[in-house]
Amino acid sequence: MKKPVKRGDTTVRINEERKLEIKRRIIEIGSKTGEVIKATDITNHLIDHYMDDAVKDIVSNIQMEKKKRVM
């Protein structure tokens, strides 16, 4: 018998303000589509489709901050 494969899921902590924003957006999606989605669905979509943009933005912000400190 094969051993079950672990999914490797994890938990990510976000503050209350961000959690409420996700909930508001879930309600918005539901009211526009008639479909019920989970917080996981919207979070996974953001990661799957916008991770590269987030990395570029964070790298750019850090580099600008470093330049400001040198001046």
QUIDAHU-V879356 format. One record per run of one state. SS is the DSSP state (H for helix, E for strand, - for the rest). FROM is the first residue (numbers start at 1). TO is the last residue. If there is no record, write none. Layout:
ss:SS from:FROM to:TO
ss:SS from:FROM to:TO
//
This chain:
ss:- from:1 to:15
ss:H from:16 to:33
ss:- from:34 to:38
ss:H from:39 to:70
ss:- from:71 to:71
//
